[in-house]
Amino acid sequence: MRRKIVAGNWKMNTTVAEGVALAKELVANMGEVPADVNMVVAPPFVHLTSVGEAIRDSKIALSAQNCADQPKGAFTGEVAAAMLAGIGCQYVILGHSERRQYYGETSATLVPKIKLALENGLQPIYCVGEMLSEREAGNHFNVVKAQIEEVLFGLTAEQMGHIVIAYEPVWAIGTGVTATNEQAQEIHAFIRKTIADKFGARIADDCTILYGGSCKPSNAKELFACPDIDGGLIGGASLKAADFIAIAQSY
């Protein structure tokens, strides 16, 4: 069966002290989260060790927000996948729309990141999604398919089994606008079919596909009820423990 995952992407928010306090509050309230829901937090790089300590021995997994496309070397300011694995990260978010939009990430740079993450035992949460102009032009299926084909189709079926996909309509991130349940389900089903066409029905059926785009307590239950939506990649709402827990409770 597919894993249910609710992952919090803190982005560039909170000080270390604030992040640790948030993590401890989440741990204290994990009893309210259904046992079959996997919780993940992705704080900024400088928080990882401290937050990792705060969630130690809890059911919350640690994720990084990015990793380098090189294993090591003279790459000032970068953080290698092996370094993340070494401090206890289990996941890494790759291909987030903000990385693509603001920092010029492309399929060419994401292919080695995915492979390095997998080689170091990290589970990539690979983000795909279209801009508003692409959806309005009716090109959203082609955009998402290309993002999957160009980055994931070079993997083996075994490697693909360790990938989590997050669909994030770029026009809904941080805007308060959410895709309708019908829009979200339609493209999640399309993503699963795209995976099935390449890797087979078993891999596709087992692949966890998250929705990311202004998911909050008020709409999470309806989104998570869609048959091909297996959880959420949560932005702003993950910065408030009560909201993040409430989203997880939506199952």
Beta strands, then each sheet from edge to edge (+ up, - down):
strand 1: 4-9
strand 2: 37-42
strand 3: 60-64
strand 4: 91-94
strand 5: 123-128
strand 6: 164-167
strand 7: 209-211
strand 8: 231-234
sheet 1: 7+ 6+ 5+ 4+ 3+ 2+ 1+ 8+
end
